[in-house]
Each structure stands twice: as structure tokens, then as C-alpha cells.
Amino acid sequence: MAAGPSYINLSDSKSDEETWLRGSTIYGMEFFDKHCHFGNEVELTKANLDHLKSQVNDYKPQIPYYVCKADGKTRTPHEGQMTFNKEYTDEEHLKNYLTVPTTIPITSNTNAWVGTRVRINKVATGHAVITTNWPDVVMGAEIKDGDICMFCFYDGTENSDAS
């Protein structure tokens, strides 16, 4: 079975910085863009861009990184869930993770590691959703509204230690 996905919180934005937009219909020409799937509209700071460039330069995944901005639905305590958009789910990037419990190593903005066992299910709408233990992930990684989150899923052929 593939190693669990990793989660990295990229947020450190300062409101007066220049930013770059990415999203499901907003494409970029940076070399890291072909290794990332942006699940919703994400406003990246220079620090975010530098981190993505470094991450992709050090580790080019077979399954694209899933990058999204956390919102109220993502981080509602006790009710929140992480939803991966239908396009990402349809590409079968998550096929090795659906319905099989997996542990997500999480890097939070405090650099704390949290390992939480979660379940990813494909729901009737065609989206993949993490619901089981997702509130523990939110609290452990200190995810806040507007945080930029990056998930890396491994297909089993890659070096899962690189993240």
C-alpha cells in the first residue's frame, strides 16, 4: 500500500505583499505549476511561491500536489471536512486512498508534526472527502481560514520520505 499523504501548511501571508493567483481555471507558467493541482482560488505570496518551487525542485511527485485555501467549511470544529475537487478525484489520483484508512503526517505553521489516521471516501457528487478525524487534523495543524494547504499523495513508486 502507498505511504500516507503529507500535508503542509504554506500560510505566512502579509497583506501588503505582491501575490499571485492560481486556481482550477487560473493557470501559471512557473515550472512548479505542472506538479500542482489548485483545488480552489489560491492567493500565493512570494514566500508561498518560493516554498512550492523548493518543494517541487526537491521532489517532483507522480501525483500532483493538491493545493487549496482553507475556508470555514474545511475547518469547522467537529463538523468540518476536507473535500478534494471532482477534477482531482476523477483523475484517479486518490484511487489508492479511497476507503482505506491512512495516516497523514502533518506539518503545521508551528512546525509541529501531527500524525492522524483518516479515511478518504468518494461521495455521490464524485468528490473525495476526508471526514473521519479531520477535526483532529485541523486542530493539530492549527489550520485557520485562509491558510494555504498542500497535500502530497504517493503512488507507491516514489520516495515517500521526501516532502
DAZIJO-V734319 format. One record per pair of residues at least 24 apart in sequence whose C-alpha atoms are under 6 Angstrom apart, sorted by sequence separation. I is the first residue (numbers start at 1). J is the second residue. D is the distance in whole Angstrom. If there is no record, write none. Layout:
# DAZIJO-V734319
i:I j:J d:D
i:I j:J d:D
This chain:
# DAZIJO-V734319
i:20 j:44 d:5
i:32 j:56 d:6
i:19 j:44 d:5
i:19 j:45 d:5
i:114 j:140 d:6
i:37 j:64 d:6
i:42 j:69 d:6
i:36 j:64 d:5
i:37 j:65 d:6
i:40 j:68 d:6
i:35 j:64 d:5
i:36 j:65 d:5
i:37 j:66 d:5
i:38 j:67 d:5
i:39 j:68 d:5
i:38 j:68 d:6
i:108 j:141 d:4
i:10 j:48 d:6
i:89 j:127 d:6
i:89 j:128 d:6
i:86 j:126 d:6
i:86 j:127 d:5
i:85 j:127 d:6
i:84 j:127 d:6
i:84 j:128 d:5
i:83 j:128 d:6
i:39 j:85 d:6
i:83 j:129 d:4
i:82 j:129 d:6
i:82 j:130 d:5
i:81 j:130 d:6
i:81 j:131 d:5
i:81 j:134 d:6
i:78 j:135 d:6
i:77 j:135 d:6
i:71 j:145 d:5
i:70 j:145 d:5
i:70 j:146 d:5
i:69 j:146 d:6
i:70 j:147 d:5
i:69 j:147 d:6
i:69 j:148 d:4
i:68 j:148 d:6
i:68 j:149 d:5
i:67 j:149 d:6
i:67 j:150 d:4
i:66 j:150 d:6
i:66 j:151 d:5
i:65 j:151 d:6
i:65 j:152 d:5
i:4 j:102 d:6
i:6 j:104 d:5
i:4 j:103 d:5
i:5 j:104 d:5
i:6 j:105 d:5
i:7 j:106 d:5
i:8 j:107 d:5
i:9 j:108 d:5
i:4 j:104 d:5
i:6 j:106 d:6
i:9 j:109 d:6
i:11 j:147 d:5
i:11 j:148 d:5
i:10 j:148 d:5
i:9 j:148 d:6
i:10 j:149 d:6
i:9 j:149 d:5
i:8 j:149 d:6
i:8 j:150 d:5
i:7 j:150 d:5
i:7 j:151 d:4
i:6 j:151 d:5
i:6 j:152 d:5
i:5 j:152 d:5
i:5 j:153 d:4
i:2 j:155 d:6
i:2 j:156 d:4
